[in-house]
Amino acid sequence: MQSSSLNPGGAVQANPGRKFPCRIFGLLLLAGLLPLLLAGCGVAGVAARPQGGALAVSPGAAAIDTNCTGCNSVDAHGNAVLRFAALGGSEGAAGVTWSVSGGDPAAGPGTIDAAGRYTPPTYLTKDAALVQVTAAAPGNPALTARATIALTPGFLQPLTPENVALGPMGTVTLTGRLAQAGGRAEIRFALAGTGDAGSGVGTLSAPVCQHGEQAFTTCSVTYTAPATIAATGATYVVASVGGSKTEAEILLNTAGVNSNPSGHQGSLATLMPLGSSGGNNHDYDARGNTIADCCSGTLGALVQDNAGRQYLLSNNHVLARSDHATVGDAIVQPGLIDNNCTPSGEGPGTVPVAALTSWLPLTASTTNADAAIAQVASRTLDANGSILELGARQADGSLAAAPPGISSSGGKGEMPALQMTVAKSGRTTGLTCGAVTAVDLDVSVDYYRDCAETKPYTTKVFTNQVAVSGDRFSDAGDSGALVVDTANAEPVGLFFAGGTATSGVVHSIANPASEVLSELGAQTGNGGSFTFVGGPDHGVSCLNYGDSTVSAAQGLSLSSAEIARGQEALAEGRALVDPSAGVLGVAMGKSSDHAGEAALLVYVNGHAGVPQTVAGVRTVVIGVSADQVAAGTAPVVNALPTAALPATELRHAMDVKDRVARLLMRGNPAYFGIGVGQSLDDPRRAALVIYVDRHQAPASLPPVMGGVRVRYTAMDRLHVTRSYASTIRGAQHCVPHGVARGAGLF
């Protein structure tokens, strides 16, 4: 995913971005992440239906922030909005003309569309503002009704950094940004454990906030890890303003590793390692003659052609601006997002490191990867292909840069496999690891012409992709990062999109590494080929922030209807119990393959055969001993899969997926991805892994297709860029001279 930053005058706020809620989330990132952070959907002061011919607006009053925290609806893109309705007495809902007034003196009142959907301004210049919503009856301007919105600044962005690994007594300074220029509001910070406020370990300093008329308010706090860490685990620093909050995850580890993603975002000394912030020097949006915002991704890896020429590898949407760049464009480090949206040549801070050479067109039916290359400039990047933090732990706890491994694959990369532990080193989340949870994945990804994602460009369906899951694995700005096998550092994929599921788990999509090289070779048209630049195979530290898929599913309360379904299945399922056949008992529980569904827990000893459903309810197959069942200590859930599936099981699931994928995705736009993974309800079995638009999910989702279990992930649609802030009017960067040349200026 690509991360996006906007320029509020002379002090632009660098923005790590979340892509993903995140959204697949290239992940330049990932994506659709912010809507998942919005808490609550209630509004106050709903107006009663008026009597006679009077006109009224419902709700009559509301209190929200610039994040739209407290909003009650979403627009066509899944973004939070405050929906108003006009009530017209005996005539029912009245057709009216909507308008807004008041609001902030600089940012304005926000906007409202013809359907009554209100979107607040993206920032304020004071601590609060009042907006008046007016509904006017057509043909009778005197017949009006009004509602009032109390608007406060929202905490728009995740903390910087949003994740960090620390050993005993390690420290990190965390910074939050409030969508406010002027005013005195401040961000509050607190420690928390997993879902348990106040139980976090370590200490926080007193926060320090900086206010300014031409810059967003920033508040920082320093976290210090405890002197002793008994076991590796997470604690959280929670930042909040009003009803809006977000958190940074601190991975406290007994290995004593200190890893801060901020080191991937600033300027690096030559010869630079990869895995850092970078992008096209023209990757910004312009309004008139001013730069409004900018975006960047990750400089992923080095490749070389048959003649030994070296090229920087990243995504098309990072280097070639989703097909809208020009051959020869300068690729800079760091990216514009980390340099106050100031392009090279218009001010200091960035260094041109390569010249854009070629890319795989997104609109071409023959391409199946989001990739581009840029020929490396002399004495800029490390010619050995070193990537930040891919090496061994050093004396101070930091991780050294190191090249990827190429000795066992000859620089062609290796094939991904389910449950393979992989790592990536990216601009926003740094070094993280997770597990391959889907292969043979068909996925639909949305692309835009601009950083702010207001101008759709194309939607592309990729086939045979790789999915990696894990908390904090990636986010907006990590697009272009190389995904490697942690066992040997061999390239596995090129990360390009991702998003965050309703469970909070990040799902990251990568092009298979070997296919990226193959397609780039074919693109040259002269029979050339590419290989990764690297060194001997070596292990990679695994900074694993966890995977909340199962715990989130089990934490959901079941509806009354689901409880009734589960009880019906339990009554029928008791007939399955047969200790001589290995079925020791049954109980009612919850599915992890589809969060929110009831399930029949079936306890087995050995390889007992169990039906996939009973009375239409999923079964959860859990291996236990007879003593556990007798003592009432049997678990109610399976752990995440670790064992490999039999080849015949995997092949059968792939065959079914090939039969249903296109039909499913073409038949219903709510389905935007389908691949093959492993069932969480029965880890002995494969599962179709299906991504479902959380705003359009069908009322009924079948638990089995073609005889294969189905595992659903509800999330925002996948796409690769996201804007997280807004300009402060009146003091913006000018468009650089000599680049107002059509493509790229919107």
C-alpha positions, 0 to 999 in steps of 0.5 A: 500500500502506498501511504499518503500525506497532505501539506498544511502549509509550511509545516507539512505533517508526515503521515505513516498512514494506515492502508489498508483499513488498510484496504488492500492495503499495496498496502502502498498500504492497506488499506480501509483501515481508518473506518475500523478505528471509528468507535460507535454509531449513535447520534443524539437528539433525534427529532420526532416526526412533526405533525401537519405540514411542518418540516423537520430534520432527523437527527436534530442534533449530533456531536462528531469529530473530523474523523466522523467518529459517532457518524451513523452511516457510510457512503458508496466508498465505505467512508463514514458519513452522518446521514440526515433525513427530512421528515414531512408530516403526513407526507412522510419523508420529504424530498428537500434541498440540503445545505450546510453553513457555519463550521470552521472559519478556515476549513469550512462547514464540510459538505452534504450531498443530495441524499443528506449524507454529511462529511465533516471538514478534515481539520479545524483551527479551534477546539470546536465548531458548530455546523448548521444543516438546513433542509429546504422544501422544493418550490417553497424556500420558506419551508425549512428545517435545521439541525446542529452538529457540534464538531471537534477535532479528530485524531486522524492518524495512527501513532508514529511509529504504530508498532515497535519491538523493544528489549528490557529498558528499551525506549521509544517516542510515540507521536500523534497528530490531531486534525487541528491547526490552532486551538488547545486540544491535546491527545491523551495517552495511556497504557493497556494490555490486550483488550484490558485498559490499564494492564499494560506494562512499562512507563509513560512520560508526561506528554508534550504537545506542540500547537501552531496556526499552520501545522497540525497539533502534535503530541508526543510521549516516551514509553520505557520498557520494564527492566525485566521481560519474562516472556515475549508479548505485547503491550499497548500505548493508547492515544485518545481525543474525545471518542476517537482513539488509536494505539501503538503495539509494543512487542516486548521480547526476551531476545532483546531486539530493538526495532523501530520503523521510524528508521525506515522513513528518514533520509539514509546515507549512501550507499543506501539499503533497501526497505526504506521510504521512497517513490516517484518524485512527481507522486503528489496531487495538485490543485491549481498551482499548489501541491495538496498532498503526496504519497510514497511507498517502499523501495523493495529490492535490487534486481539485475539483468543479463548484462549485470545492470542493476535496477530498483524493484518496487510496485507500479503504483509506487514507482510508476504512479499506477501507469501515469508516470514517464520513463526517466522520472526520478525515484527519490529516497525518502519518498515525498511523504517523509519530506513535507511533500517537497519534491527533489529540485524544489528543496532539500531532503530527498536524493534521486536514487534511480530513473524509472525504466519500465513497468507492468501496465495495470490495464493490460490483460497480459500482466499479473503483477504490480511491479516496476523497475528503475535503473540505479544511479551511480553510488546511491544504493547498496550494490549488494542489495542489503535491506534494512533489518534483514540481518543479525541482532547487533550489540545494541539490540538493533538489527543489521541490514543484509541482502536477501538470500539467493544461494538456493534459488539462484536469485529466482526466489522460492515458491510460497507454501501455506503456513510458511513464516515470512517477513517483510521490511517496509517503510511504515511498519518496518520489519514484521513477520506473519504466516502465509494463509492463502495461496492460488488467490484471485483478488480484485484490487482498486487503483486510483489516479490520485493520492487522495483516492478521489479519481478511480483509475482501474480495477484489476483482477490478479490471479495466483497471488499470496496472502499473509496474515498477522497483526501489524504485518503491513500498512499504508506505505509498505507497498513494494516491500520484498517478502522473504522466507524467514528460514533463509531470507529467500524472496517469496513475494512483492507486497502490493496491497492489503487491508485490515479485517473487522477482527483487526488482523492485517491481510497482506497480498503479494505477487509471487516473486518468481512471477514478478521476475518472469513478467519483467523479463517478458516486458523487455521484449528482447529475451532478457531475464532478471534475478534478485541481487543478494547473498548466501541464504540466512535466517531472519529475525521474526518480529511477530506481533501476533494473529488475533483471528481466532481470539477476535472470532471467539470474542464475538457474542452470538445473536439469539438466532445463532444461539438457537441454530447452535442448540438445534445442531447440538441436539442432533449432533449428540448422535455423533458421539462414539468413543470407539470411532474416536468421537468423544463428545460434542458441545456448542461453540463458535466458528473461527472460519466465520466470525459470528456464527454458531458451531458444533464443537466435536471432540475427537481422538485420532483421525475420526471422520466428522461431517462439515456441518450438522443441521446446517451449522459448521462443525469445529473439530478439536483433537483431545484426550478422553481424560480432558473430556471427562475432566471438562478441560477440553479446549473450545477452539483450535490454535492457528494451523501449523502442520502442512496439508496433504498434497491431495487435500490441497490440490482438491481445494485448488480445483474447486477454487478454480471452478467457483472463483470467477463465477463467484466474483463476477456474480456478486461484487461483495466477493473480491478475493478467493484463494486456498488456505487451511480451515481454522475450524478443522485444521486437518482440512483445506478451506476456500479463503474468501474476502467479503466486502463488509459493507455488502456482505450477503445475508447468507454465506455458505459454510461449504462449497464444492465439498470444501470448507469456506473461511470468510474474512470481512473487510473493506475492499482492497486497494493500494493508496490512502490519504489521511490528512488534509491541507490547511488552506492558504499556505501550500507548496507551489507546484514545482517548475517544469513538471506541469506536463499533464499526467500526474497533475490532478 
